[in-house]
Amino acid sequence: MCGDKDKFIEFDEAIRGNVTFTSHSKVSIKEKYMILIKLKDGSYQFIGDVYYIPTVKSNMLSLGQLLKKEYEIKMKDRILTLLDIKKAMIAKVDMTKNRMLLLNIETDVSQMHV
């Protein structure tokens, strides 16, 4: 989920619905499509099926959806490592003191044709 429309490359405006959080609060989905991210090795890759939700202040990544798409997620010693289906590292993240995993993904719409 992403609240910044500038991060998206294209939109599927036909997508509508809601996302329900564990607190039972709901937010409206406005659109979905792809975001181009920069990997740790400097290459680029698309993350698809990203929901645009204008009210979301922080971008959120679903580990369940990544597993469904055959990404590999390793968690050990307070570190999360995220690998794509080709085993290329997308991110390595340390857990914070309040047990959050803050993933800083670089996006670059200008590199769309790379």
Biotite code that builds the C-alpha atoms (Angstrom):
import biotite.structure as struc

atoms = struc.array([
    struc.Atom([0.000, 0.000, 0.000], chain_id="A", res_id=1, res_name="MET", atom_name="CA", element="C"),
    struc.Atom([1.231, 3.438, -0.825], chain_id="A", res_id=2, res_name="CYS", atom_name="CA", element="C"),
    struc.Atom([-0.219, 6.882, -0.154], chain_id="A", res_id=3, res_name="GLY", atom_name="CA", element="C"),
    struc.Atom([2.031, 8.753, -2.610], chain_id="A", res_id=4, res_name="ASP", atom_name="CA", element="C"),
    struc.Atom([0.550, 8.724, -6.125], chain_id="A", res_id=5, res_name="LYS", atom_name="CA", element="C"),
    struc.Atom([3.834, 10.051, -7.589], chain_id="A", res_id=6, res_name="ASP", atom_name="CA", element="C"),
    struc.Atom([5.495, 6.686, -6.832], chain_id="A", res_id=7, res_name="LYS", atom_name="CA", element="C"),
    struc.Atom([3.263, 4.821, -9.293], chain_id="A", res_id=8, res_name="PHE", atom_name="CA", element="C"),
    struc.Atom([4.098, 4.187, -12.927], chain_id="A", res_id=9, res_name="ILE", atom_name="CA", element="C"),
    struc.Atom([0.612, 3.296, -14.191], chain_id="A", res_id=10, res_name="GLU", atom_name="CA", element="C"),
    struc.Atom([-2.789, 2.976, -12.610], chain_id="A", res_id=11, res_name="PHE", atom_name="CA", element="C"),
    struc.Atom([-5.708, 0.590, -12.787], chain_id="A", res_id=12, res_name="ASP", atom_name="CA", element="C"),
    struc.Atom([-8.458, 2.987, -11.813], chain_id="A", res_id=13, res_name="GLU", atom_name="CA", element="C"),
    struc.Atom([-11.128, 0.259, -11.980], chain_id="A", res_id=14, res_name="ALA", atom_name="CA", element="C"),
    struc.Atom([-9.903, -1.204, -8.693], chain_id="A", res_id=15, res_name="ILE", atom_name="CA", element="C"),
    struc.Atom([-12.066, -0.193, -5.761], chain_id="A", res_id=16, res_name="ARG", atom_name="CA", element="C"),
    struc.Atom([-12.553, -1.667, -2.338], chain_id="A", res_id=17, res_name="GLY", atom_name="CA", element="C"),
    struc.Atom([-11.380, -1.477, 1.233], chain_id="A", res_id=18, res_name="ASN", atom_name="CA", element="C"),
    struc.Atom([-8.478, -2.704, 3.311], chain_id="A", res_id=19, res_name="VAL", atom_name="CA", element="C"),
    struc.Atom([-9.306, -3.707, 6.877], chain_id="A", res_id=20, res_name="THR", atom_name="CA", element="C"),
    struc.Atom([-6.592, -3.546, 9.514], chain_id="A", res_id=21, res_name="PHE", atom_name="CA", element="C"),
    struc.Atom([-6.385, -5.640, 12.667], chain_id="A", res_id=22, res_name="THR", atom_name="CA", element="C"),
    struc.Atom([-7.812, -2.684, 14.596], chain_id="A", res_id=23, res_name="SER", atom_name="CA", element="C"),
    struc.Atom([-10.962, -3.144, 12.436], chain_id="A", res_id=24, res_name="HIS", atom_name="CA", element="C"),
    struc.Atom([-10.453, 0.263, 10.831], chain_id="A", res_id=25, res_name="SER", atom_name="CA", element="C"),
    struc.Atom([-11.015, 0.438, 7.071], chain_id="A", res_id=26, res_name="LYS", atom_name="CA", element="C"),
    struc.Atom([-9.413, 2.553, 4.350], chain_id="A", res_id=27, res_name="VAL", atom_name="CA", element="C"),
    struc.Atom([-10.550, 2.920, 0.744], chain_id="A", res_id=28, res_name="SER", atom_name="CA", element="C"),
    struc.Atom([-8.499, 1.614, -2.163], chain_id="A", res_id=29, res_name="ILE", atom_name="CA", element="C"),
    struc.Atom([-8.500, 4.135, -5.018], chain_id="A", res_id=30, res_name="LYS", atom_name="CA", element="C"),
    struc.Atom([-6.299, 2.434, -7.638], chain_id="A", res_id=31, res_name="GLU", atom_name="CA", element="C"),
    struc.Atom([-3.567, -0.162, -8.008], chain_id="A", res_id=32, res_name="LYS", atom_name="CA", element="C"),
    struc.Atom([-0.615, -0.900, -10.217], chain_id="A", res_id=33, res_name="TYR", atom_name="CA", element="C"),
    struc.Atom([3.163, -0.901, -10.184], chain_id="A", res_id=34, res_name="MET", atom_name="CA", element="C"),
    struc.Atom([6.004, 0.844, -8.425], chain_id="A", res_id=35, res_name="ILE", atom_name="CA", element="C"),
    struc.Atom([9.566, 0.703, -9.739], chain_id="A", res_id=36, res_name="LEU", atom_name="CA", element="C"),
    struc.Atom([12.072, 0.124, -6.949], chain_id="A", res_id=37, res_name="ILE", atom_name="CA", element="C"),
    struc.Atom([15.848, 0.323, -6.861], chain_id="A", res_id=38, res_name="LYS", atom_name="CA", element="C"),
    struc.Atom([17.532, -2.818, -5.519], chain_id="A", res_id=39, res_name="LEU", atom_name="CA", element="C"),
    struc.Atom([20.616, -2.908, -3.315], chain_id="A", res_id=40, res_name="LYS", atom_name="CA", element="C"),
    struc.Atom([22.802, -3.817, -6.334], chain_id="A", res_id=41, res_name="ASP", atom_name="CA", element="C"),
    struc.Atom([21.637, -0.693, -8.211], chain_id="A", res_id=42, res_name="GLY", atom_name="CA", element="C"),
    struc.Atom([19.314, -2.505, -10.626], chain_id="A", res_id=43, res_name="SER", atom_name="CA", element="C"),
    struc.Atom([15.566, -1.885, -10.844], chain_id="A", res_id=44, res_name="TYR", atom_name="CA", element="C"),
    struc.Atom([12.554, -4.122, -10.379], chain_id="A", res_id=45, res_name="GLN", atom_name="CA", element="C"),
    struc.Atom([8.781, -3.683, -10.376], chain_id="A", res_id=46, res_name="PHE", atom_name="CA", element="C"),
    struc.Atom([6.507, -4.428, -7.447], chain_id="A", res_id=47, res_name="ILE", atom_name="CA", element="C"),
    struc.Atom([3.040, -5.032, -8.862], chain_id="A", res_id=48, res_name="GLY", atom_name="CA", element="C"),
    struc.Atom([-0.458, -4.987, -7.399], chain_id="A", res_id=49, res_name="ASP", atom_name="CA", element="C"),
    struc.Atom([0.337, -2.046, -5.117], chain_id="A", res_id=50, res_name="VAL", atom_name="CA", element="C"),
    struc.Atom([-2.774, -0.321, -3.789], chain_id="A", res_id=51, res_name="TYR", atom_name="CA", element="C"),
    struc.Atom([-2.979, 3.456, -3.871], chain_id="A", res_id=52, res_name="TYR", atom_name="CA", element="C"),
    struc.Atom([-4.612, 4.591, -0.623], chain_id="A", res_id=53, res_name="ILE", atom_name="CA", element="C"),
    struc.Atom([-4.338, 8.371, -0.213], chain_id="A", res_id=54, res_name="PRO", atom_name="CA", element="C"),
    struc.Atom([-5.002, 8.296, 3.539], chain_id="A", res_id=55, res_name="THR", atom_name="CA", element="C"),
    struc.Atom([-2.049, 5.985, 4.273], chain_id="A", res_id=56, res_name="VAL", atom_name="CA", element="C"),
    struc.Atom([0.805, 8.011, 5.783], chain_id="A", res_id=57, res_name="LYS", atom_name="CA", element="C"),
    struc.Atom([3.420, 5.220, 5.705], chain_id="A", res_id=58, res_name="SER", atom_name="CA", element="C"),
    struc.Atom([3.903, 2.768, 2.875], chain_id="A", res_id=59, res_name="ASN", atom_name="CA", element="C"),
    struc.Atom([3.164, -0.806, 3.898], chain_id="A", res_id=60, res_name="MET", atom_name="CA", element="C"),
    struc.Atom([4.447, -4.020, 2.405], chain_id="A", res_id=61, res_name="LEU", atom_name="CA", element="C"),
    struc.Atom([2.552, -7.283, 2.924], chain_id="A", res_id=62, res_name="SER", atom_name="CA", element="C"),
    struc.Atom([4.876, -10.169, 3.701], chain_id="A", res_id=63, res_name="LEU", atom_name="CA", element="C"),
    struc.Atom([2.024, -12.569, 2.943], chain_id="A", res_id=64, res_name="GLY", atom_name="CA", element="C"),
    struc.Atom([1.591, -11.170, -0.566], chain_id="A", res_id=65, res_name="GLN", atom_name="CA", element="C"),
    struc.Atom([5.351, -11.338, -1.177], chain_id="A", res_id=66, res_name="LEU", atom_name="CA", element="C"),
    struc.Atom([5.404, -14.997, -0.096], chain_id="A", res_id=67, res_name="LEU", atom_name="CA", element="C"),
    struc.Atom([2.476, -15.704, -2.420], chain_id="A", res_id=68, res_name="LYS", atom_name="CA", element="C"),
    struc.Atom([4.533, -14.237, -5.282], chain_id="A", res_id=69, res_name="LYS", atom_name="CA", element="C"),
    struc.Atom([7.470, -16.527, -4.336], chain_id="A", res_id=70, res_name="GLU", atom_name="CA", element="C"),
    struc.Atom([9.690, -13.907, -2.713], chain_id="A", res_id=71, res_name="TYR", atom_name="CA", element="C"),
    struc.Atom([11.912, -15.266, 0.043], chain_id="A", res_id=72, res_name="GLU", atom_name="CA", element="C"),
    struc.Atom([11.782, -13.733, 3.495], chain_id="A", res_id=73, res_name="ILE", atom_name="CA", element="C"),
    struc.Atom([14.400, -14.585, 6.103], chain_id="A", res_id=74, res_name="LYS", atom_name="CA", element="C"),
    struc.Atom([14.206, -13.378, 9.685], chain_id="A", res_id=75, res_name="MET", atom_name="CA", element="C"),
    struc.Atom([17.040, -14.071, 12.113], chain_id="A", res_id=76, res_name="LYS", atom_name="CA", element="C"),
    struc.Atom([18.826, -12.187, 14.877], chain_id="A", res_id=77, res_name="ASP", atom_name="CA", element="C"),
    struc.Atom([16.501, -9.154, 14.585], chain_id="A", res_id=78, res_name="ARG", atom_name="CA", element="C"),
    struc.Atom([17.228, -8.807, 10.829], chain_id="A", res_id=79, res_name="ILE", atom_name="CA", element="C"),
    struc.Atom([14.809, -9.291, 7.926], chain_id="A", res_id=80, res_name="LEU", atom_name="CA", element="C"),
    struc.Atom([16.264, -10.172, 4.525], chain_id="A", res_id=81, res_name="THR", atom_name="CA", element="C"),
    struc.Atom([14.013, -9.950, 1.455], chain_id="A", res_id=82, res_name="LEU", atom_name="CA", element="C"),
    struc.Atom([15.001, -11.787, -1.754], chain_id="A", res_id=83, res_name="LEU", atom_name="CA", element="C"),
    struc.Atom([13.180, -11.844, -5.089], chain_id="A", res_id=84, res_name="ASP", atom_name="CA", element="C"),
    struc.Atom([12.357, -15.075, -6.934], chain_id="A", res_id=85, res_name="ILE", atom_name="CA", element="C"),
    struc.Atom([15.828, -15.045, -8.551], chain_id="A", res_id=86, res_name="LYS", atom_name="CA", element="C"),
    struc.Atom([17.421, -14.776, -5.071], chain_id="A", res_id=87, res_name="LYS", atom_name="CA", element="C"),
    struc.Atom([18.545, -11.171, -5.684], chain_id="A", res_id=88, res_name="ALA", atom_name="CA", element="C"),
    struc.Atom([18.518, -9.170, -2.452], chain_id="A", res_id=89, res_name="MET", atom_name="CA", element="C"),
    struc.Atom([15.905, -6.463, -2.378], chain_id="A", res_id=90, res_name="ILE", atom_name="CA", element="C"),
    struc.Atom([16.434, -5.358, 1.209], chain_id="A", res_id=91, res_name="ALA", atom_name="CA", element="C"),
    struc.Atom([18.064, -6.154, 4.532], chain_id="A", res_id=92, res_name="LYS", atom_name="CA", element="C"),
    struc.Atom([16.421, -4.460, 7.496], chain_id="A", res_id=93, res_name="VAL", atom_name="CA", element="C"),
    struc.Atom([17.287, -4.282, 11.207], chain_id="A", res_id=94, res_name="ASP", atom_name="CA", element="C"),
    struc.Atom([14.454, -4.416, 13.716], chain_id="A", res_id=95, res_name="MET", atom_name="CA", element="C"),
    struc.Atom([13.970, -1.211, 15.718], chain_id="A", res_id=96, res_name="THR", atom_name="CA", element="C"),
    struc.Atom([13.707, -1.045, 19.525], chain_id="A", res_id=97, res_name="LYS", atom_name="CA", element="C"),
    struc.Atom([9.893, -1.064, 19.270], chain_id="A", res_id=98, res_name="ASN", atom_name="CA", element="C"),
    struc.Atom([10.009, -4.244, 17.110], chain_id="A", res_id=99, res_name="ARG", atom_name="CA", element="C"),
    struc.Atom([9.234, -2.518, 13.820], chain_id="A", res_id=100, res_name="MET", atom_name="CA", element="C"),
    struc.Atom([10.928, -3.333, 10.518], chain_id="A", res_id=101, res_name="LEU", atom_name="CA", element="C"),
    struc.Atom([11.301, -0.049, 8.666], chain_id="A", res_id=102, res_name="LEU", atom_name="CA", element="C"),
    struc.Atom([12.011, -0.684, 5.012], chain_id="A", res_id=103, res_name="LEU", atom_name="CA", element="C"),
    struc.Atom([13.364, 2.247, 3.037], chain_id="A", res_id=104, res_name="ASN", atom_name="CA", element="C"),
    struc.Atom([12.756, 1.382, -0.624], chain_id="A", res_id=105, res_name="ILE", atom_name="CA", element="C"),
    struc.Atom([14.077, 3.789, -3.219], chain_id="A", res_id=106, res_name="GLU", atom_name="CA", element="C"),
    struc.Atom([11.684, 4.424, -6.094], chain_id="A", res_id=107, res_name="THR", atom_name="CA", element="C"),
    struc.Atom([12.509, 6.066, -9.377], chain_id="A", res_id=108, res_name="ASP", atom_name="CA", element="C"),
    struc.Atom([9.751, 6.619, -11.923], chain_id="A", res_id=109, res_name="VAL", atom_name="CA", element="C"),
    struc.Atom([12.262, 8.349, -14.235], chain_id="A", res_id=110, res_name="SER", atom_name="CA", element="C"),
    struc.Atom([14.094, 5.002, -14.707], chain_id="A", res_id=111, res_name="GLN", atom_name="CA", element="C"),
    struc.Atom([10.952, 3.292, -16.077], chain_id="A", res_id=112, res_name="MET", atom_name="CA", element="C"),
    struc.Atom([12.585, 2.531, -19.443], chain_id="A", res_id=113, res_name="HIS", atom_name="CA", element="C"),
    struc.Atom([15.839, 1.128, -17.993], chain_id="A", res_id=114, res_name="VAL", atom_name="CA", element="C"),
])
